[in-house]
Amino acid sequence: MSERRGFWDRFWELLENDSVRPFVSLYYIPWLVWAILAVFWFPPVTLIESAMGHQVYVLWVWVTIPGTIAPMVGLALRRGGSSVAAMTRPLLFQDWMGLVMQATGHAVMCVLLVLFEISAVTGALDYKVTQGLYAGMTILCAFLLSSYMFGTALLSMQCLRKMWKGEQLARRLA
């Protein structure tokens, strides 16, 4: 008979887990919501738009939508993920597709964050752009998001490494 676990049991299990996997969506969902609202309702982030130019800014916002969705779909495809040692032939393709989506999404978000960092610093240093605008919050965000930028790069590299190991396993099983 299976034991029905309550909310608190699952909560403590989540906290005791060493994986970051359960928290990836917590980082991407707010950014996805912002992107959707920025496309249809929010005004542009003036400092960033001024540094990027309007067309690049619009593209930057739109690319955020698939960039945030891809890692979450990739995690769902992997059903919580399989360690390389636990991958089997039937799971290999599904795991591989999930890893491709995760690696791509994380890499896209890393590039978007790099663009944000460059635009924030460039915009803040450009006296004409910052004159009359409050750039302090954007610069603060740029510094706070720099760790997220490095984190997305590392997550993408982690997925690429798992894909490489999966390819090695597939060759061994063939």
MIGU-842379 format. One line per field, with one value per residue (C-alpha): x, y, z; residue in one letter; residue number from 0. Coordinates in steps of 0.001 Angstrom, whole numbers, plus 500000, padded with zeros to 6 digits. Last residue first. Layout:
<atoms>
east = [X ...]
north = [Y ...]
up = [Z ...]
residuo = [A ...]
num = [NUM ...]
</atoms>
This chain:
<atoms>
east = [524841 524801 528358 527616 524444 526439 528999 526179 524631 527940 527999 524385 525182 528064 525814 523279 525960 527231 523734 523424 526850 525909 522565 524401 526875 523996 522164 525280 525270 521620 522402 524936 522607 519670 521620 522478 518801 517829 520402 519475 516962 516539 517045 520455 520994 520847 522862 525513 526184 527864 524542 523367 526572 526463 522811 523149 526149 524459 521144 522871 524755 521422 519859 522885 522545 518805 519523 522122 519701 516995 519312 520808 517372 515789 518718 518680 514994 515542 518430 516402 513570 516039 517918 514872 514129 517846 518514 519807 520371 524169 523757 521399 517854 515878 512797 510497 513115 510505 509319 512848 513113 509739 511039 514305 512470 509842 512256 514011 510723 509378 512671 513059 510144 511763 515141 513435 511609 514868 516704 514052 514008 517752 519907 521220 518015 515898 517989 517790 514099 512902 510045 506458 504539 501386 501558 505155 506284 503429 504530 508168 507413 505428 508313 510799 508605 508325 512058 513618 510977 510962 514601 513917 513039 516188 518606 519388 520618 517200 516589 514419 512273 511868 510807 508119 506935 506429 504824 502282 501241 502491 500082 501749 501450 500000]
north = [499943 500198 501613 504138 505215 505598 507867 509929 510187 511449 514152 515048 515234 517589 519762 519914 521008 523605 525088 525137 526804 529536 530057 530435 532949 535168 534620 535845 538942 539541 541412 543678 544455 544906 547552 549256 549294 550648 553436 554604 557230 559237 563011 562561 558816 558639 561748 560837 557440 555521 554298 553194 551297 549604 548637 547648 545401 543695 543286 541834 539408 538517 537778 535636 533682 533269 531803 529445 528282 527661 525785 523596 522848 522061 519848 518154 517344 515954 513795 512575 511576 509879 508089 506963 504003 503012 503339 506257 505450 505957 509338 510433 510712 513871 515045 513709 514331 515839 518070 519415 520201 521950 524154 524819 525786 528109 530795 531214 530834 533989 535856 535974 538464 540874 540876 541238 544341 545701 544995 546949 549890 550450 548511 551405 553437 550323 549339 552768 553117 549726 549613 550276 547286 546096 543634 542563 543634 541640 538489 539177 539881 536629 534719 536367 535431 531825 531386 531590 529593 527157 526291 525608 521920 521202 522807 519357 518778 517652 518319 521335 519382 516494 519000 520397 516941 515861 519209 518874 515367 512056 509254 505961 503367 500000]
up = [470513 474328 474486 471756 473593 476828 475144 473658 477125 478517 475835 476566 480289 479533 477365 480193 482683 480191 479971 483761 484019 481533 483295 486611 485164 484031 487344 489147 486914 487746 490971 489246 486352 488733 490669 487372 486401 489816 489615 486118 487142 484004 483549 481999 481764 477979 477277 479861 478320 481136 482516 479079 478356 481774 481437 477789 478435 481395 479548 476501 478763 480386 477017 476108 479367 478758 475329 476814 479541 476947 474599 477320 478779 475416 474392 477811 477487 473990 475284 478255 475922 473556 476349 478290 476026 475811 479538 481568 485265 485208 483479 486229 485092 485173 487026 484358 481644 479372 482231 482728 479035 479125 481968 480150 476922 478457 479622 476270 474386 476116 476518 472737 472635 475128 473366 469972 471237 472667 469411 467478 469932 470241 472644 474771 474718 475260 478281 479931 479148 480382 477893 479020 480331 478513 475649 475127 478595 480177 478365 479211 482888 483197 481609 483997 486956 485663 484988 488442 490309 487393 488063 491756 491608 489523 491991 493408 496965 498213 501905 501163 498712 501172 503817 501484 500370 503982 504775 501982 502952 501705 500943 501712 499038 500000]
residuo = [A L R R A L Q E G K W M K R L C Q M S L L A T G F M Y S S L L F A C L I T M G A Y L G Q T V K Y D L A G T V A S I E F L V L L V C M V A H G T A Q M V L G M W D Q F L L P R T M A A V S S G G R R L A L G V M P A I T G P I T V W V W L V Y V Q H G M A S E I L T V P P F W F V A L I A W V L W P I Y Y L S V F P R V S D N E L L E W F R D W F G R R E S M]
num = [173 172 171 170 169 168 167 166 165 164 163 162 161 160 159 158 157 156 155 154 153 152 151 150 149 148 147 146 145 144 143 142 141 140 139 138 137 136 135 134 133 132 131 130 129 128 127 126 125 124 123 122 121 120 119 118 117 116 115 114 113 112 111 110 109 108 107 106 105 104 103 102 101 100 99 98 97 96 95 94 93 92 91 90 89 88 87 86 85 84 83 82 81 80 79 78 77 76 75 74 73 72 71 70 69 68 67 66 65 64 63 62 61 60 59 58 57 56 55 54 53 52 51 50 49 48 47 46 45 44 43 42 41 40 39 38 37 36 35 34 33 32 31 30 29 28 27 26 25 24 23 22 21 20 19 18 17 16 15 14 13 12 11 10 9 8 7 6 5 4 3 2 1 0]
</atoms>
